[in-house]
Amino acid sequence: MAGTDTSLELLQLRADLAAARHTAENAQIKALEAEAEAARVRAINADLLARNAHLELMNEKMRRDKYGASSERSRHILDQMELV
């Protein structure tokens, strides 16, 4: 009956291997999903930063239109903001 024990052990090892492969595939899928989510968050963050910079530029332009250029420094800062 030693052959039967070996066959059962081989079947068990194959089942364990299949389970380990399944676990590894699931872990890889979760890692890819997390990477995609991180990329999505980075894209949203970049968009928000760009929108914020645009709003700051518009605010500075409106302030300048309303109050005028008070100094050369403010004009220099406004020029720098437009380049960004």
Short mmCIF file of the C-alpha atoms (twelve columns), coordinates in Angstrom:
data_MODEL
# 
_entry.id   MODEL 
# 
loop_
_atom_site.group_PDB 
_atom_site.id 
_atom_site.type_symbol 
_atom_site.label_atom_id 
_atom_site.label_alt_id 
_atom_site.label_comp_id 
_atom_site.label_asym_id 
_atom_site.label_seq_id 
_atom_site.Cartn_x 
_atom_site.Cartn_y 
_atom_site.Cartn_z 
_atom_site.pdbx_PDB_model_num 
ATOM 1  C CA . MET A 1  0.000  0.000  0.000   1 
ATOM 2  C CA . ALA A 2  3.026  2.243  -0.148  1 
ATOM 3  C CA . GLY A 3  2.119  3.126  -3.756  1 
ATOM 4  C CA . THR A 4  -1.323 4.325  -2.665  1 
ATOM 5  C CA . ASP A 5  0.186  6.577  0.006   1 
ATOM 6  C CA . THR A 6  2.564  8.046  -2.562  1 
ATOM 7  C CA . SER A 7  -0.302 8.637  -5.005  1 
ATOM 8  C CA . LEU A 8  -2.368 10.347 -2.328  1 
ATOM 9  C CA . GLU A 9  0.608  12.468 -1.323  1 
ATOM 10 C CA . LEU A 10 1.187  13.434 -4.965  1 
ATOM 11 C CA . LEU A 11 -2.488 14.375 -5.363  1 
ATOM 12 C CA . GLN A 12 -2.289 16.471 -2.197  1 
ATOM 13 C CA . LEU A 13 0.861  18.229 -3.412  1 
ATOM 14 C CA . ARG A 14 -0.796 18.992 -6.751  1 
ATOM 15 C CA . ALA A 15 -3.839 20.409 -4.953  1 
ATOM 16 C CA . ASP A 16 -1.584 22.515 -2.723  1 
ATOM 17 C CA . LEU A 17 0.291  23.776 -5.792  1 
ATOM 18 C CA . ALA A 18 -2.968 24.705 -7.535  1 
ATOM 19 C CA . ALA A 19 -4.122 26.553 -4.416  1 
ATOM 20 C CA . ALA A 20 -0.804 28.407 -4.154  1 
ATOM 21 C CA . ARG A 21 -1.004 29.420 -7.820  1 
ATOM 22 C CA . HIS A 22 -4.557 30.653 -7.301  1 
ATOM 23 C CA . THR A 23 -3.470 32.685 -4.278  1 
ATOM 24 C CA . ALA A 24 -0.545 34.158 -6.240  1 
ATOM 25 C CA . GLU A 25 -2.829 35.109 -9.147  1 
ATOM 26 C CA . ASN A 26 -5.243 36.820 -6.768  1 
ATOM 27 C CA . ALA A 27 -2.385 38.712 -5.133  1 
ATOM 28 C CA . GLN A 28 -1.123 39.830 -8.546  1 
ATOM 29 C CA . ILE A 29 -4.592 41.035 -9.539  1 
ATOM 30 C CA . LYS A 30 -4.903 43.000 -6.289  1 
ATOM 31 C CA . ALA A 31 -1.454 44.536 -6.820  1 
ATOM 32 C CA . LEU A 32 -2.376 45.626 -10.347 1 
ATOM 33 C CA . GLU A 33 -5.662 47.093 -9.112  1 
ATOM 34 C CA . ALA A 34 -3.828 49.013 -6.388  1 
ATOM 35 C CA . GLU A 35 -1.315 50.304 -8.937  1 
ATOM 36 C CA . ALA A 36 -4.129 51.458 -11.226 1 
ATOM 37 C CA . GLU A 37 -5.862 53.204 -8.331  1 
ATOM 38 C CA . ALA A 38 -2.620 54.960 -7.367  1 
ATOM 39 C CA . ALA A 39 -2.174 56.150 -10.956 1 
ATOM 40 C CA . ARG A 40 -5.760 57.436 -10.963 1 
ATOM 41 C CA . VAL A 41 -5.170 59.346 -7.734  1 
ATOM 42 C CA . ARG A 42 -1.934 60.846 -9.104  1 
ATOM 43 C CA . ALA A 43 -3.785 61.983 -12.238 1 
ATOM 44 C CA . ILE A 44 -6.539 63.586 -10.173 1 
ATOM 45 C CA . ASN A 45 -3.934 65.299 -7.991  1 
ATOM 46 C CA . ALA A 46 -2.080 66.665 -11.031 1 
ATOM 47 C CA . ASP A 47 -5.347 67.966 -12.462 1 
ATOM 48 C CA . LEU A 48 -6.252 69.679 -9.194  1 
ATOM 49 C CA . LEU A 49 -2.809 71.279 -8.948  1 
ATOM 50 C CA . ALA A 50 -3.142 72.618 -12.490 1 
ATOM 51 C CA . ARG A 51 -6.623 73.978 -11.788 1 
ATOM 52 C CA . ASN A 52 -5.399 75.593 -8.583  1 
ATOM 53 C CA . ALA A 53 -2.519 77.277 -10.402 1 
ATOM 54 C CA . HIS A 54 -4.916 78.539 -13.048 1 
ATOM 55 C CA . LEU A 55 -7.286 79.943 -10.419 1 
ATOM 56 C CA . GLU A 56 -4.396 81.642 -8.615  1 
ATOM 57 C CA . LEU A 57 -3.327 83.237 -11.900 1 
ATOM 58 C CA . MET A 58 -6.868 84.445 -12.604 1 
ATOM 59 C CA . ASN A 59 -7.098 85.823 -9.067  1 
ATOM 60 C CA . GLU A 60 -3.823 87.711 -9.465  1 
ATOM 61 C CA . LYS A 61 -4.945 89.142 -12.808 1 
ATOM 62 C CA . MET A 62 -8.258 90.307 -11.330 1 
ATOM 63 C CA . ARG A 63 -6.449 91.851 -8.369  1 
ATOM 64 C CA . ARG A 64 -4.113 93.646 -10.721 1 
ATOM 65 C CA . ASP A 65 -7.013 94.907 -12.850 1 
ATOM 66 C CA . LYS A 66 -8.806 96.130 -9.752  1 
ATOM 67 C CA . TYR A 67 -5.922 97.693 -7.813  1 
ATOM 68 C CA . GLY A 68 -3.295 98.248 -10.502 1 
ATOM 69 C CA . ALA A 69 0.351  97.283 -10.462 1 
ATOM 70 C CA . SER A 70 1.639  98.296 -7.048  1 
ATOM 71 C CA . SER A 71 5.224  97.296 -7.652  1 
ATOM 72 C CA . GLU A 72 7.615  95.739 -10.119 1 
ATOM 73 C CA . ARG A 73 7.843  92.703 -7.824  1 
ATOM 74 C CA . SER A 74 4.138  91.921 -8.218  1 
ATOM 75 C CA . ARG A 75 4.480  92.144 -12.009 1 
ATOM 76 C CA . HIS A 76 7.456  89.773 -11.872 1 
ATOM 77 C CA . ILE A 77 5.481  87.292 -9.751  1 
ATOM 78 C CA . LEU A 78 2.525  87.477 -12.149 1 
ATOM 79 C CA . ASP A 79 4.819  86.855 -15.111 1 
ATOM 80 C CA . GLN A 80 6.283  83.823 -13.362 1 
ATOM 81 C CA . MET A 81 2.835  82.427 -12.620 1 
ATOM 82 C CA . GLU A 82 1.870  82.756 -16.292 1 
ATOM 83 C CA . LEU A 83 4.880  80.682 -17.312 1 
ATOM 84 C CA . VAL A 84 3.802  77.782 -15.100 1 
# 
